[in-house]
Amino acid sequence: MEELLNILRELHPEVDFETEEHLIDGMILDSFDIVSLIASIHEEFGVTINAGKILPQNFNSAKALYALIQEIEEED
């Protein structure tokens, strides 16, 4: 989880990603951030987030995003 938090902090150091639960709904992350985030996650965790998984509920919080990463790791 700490690796993910570091990636997110690089995008928006002003955000408390440990408690924020409205990253998409609150328009904290934009489409460019999502693309950068997906690329960084692939590099750091070796997982590919396919288009079907790019849903607001998967990106609204660091916790939800980490759960998605774990889900994809288990599928591989």
N, C-alpha and C positions, 0 to 999 in steps of 0.2 A: 504494500500500500504506500509506503514512503516514496518509492520510485515514482509512482503515479502522482502523488502530491507534489513532488519536485517538478515533474513535467508541467503540471497545471500552474504552479507558481511562476514558472518561466513565462507562461503566457500572460498571466495577470497577477503580479506580486501583491496587489492591493486587496485581493479577495481572500477570505478565510475559507478555504476549500474543505476544511474539516467539518464545518457546520453548515455551509451554504447548500441549500437543497433546490434552488431554482436557477441553475446555471443557464438553462435554455429558456424556460418560461420567463425568467427575469431579464433576459437578453444580455447576460453577462458574457456568454460565449456566442460568437457569430459564426457564420459558415466558414470563414477563413480559419478561425480558431479550431473548428471541428476537423478540418482537413489536416492542419498541423498536428493536432492531437492524435489523430488516427495514425499518421506517419510516425510520430514519436513513440506511440504505443507499440507499433510493429517493430520498430528498432529496439526498444527496451525489453519488450516481453516476447517478441517473436510470434505474435498473433496477428491475424488479419481480420479486421472487422468488416464484414461484407455489408453491402447496401441495405439488406433486409434488417440488419441490427442497428442501423443509424436511425434511432427513434428518440424523441425527446426524453422519454422515461429512462433510457439507458445513459443519458448524458446530463441529467439534471443535477446530479451530485457525484462527488468523488466515490462515495460508497457504491452507488448504482453502477458507475463505470467500472469500478474494481470487480464487482460481482459479474459484470459482462465479460471482463478479461478472464476471470476464473472459469466461467462457463465455457468460453471458447477453448481455453487450455484443456479442459476436461473432454471436450469433443474430439480434440486431436489425438 
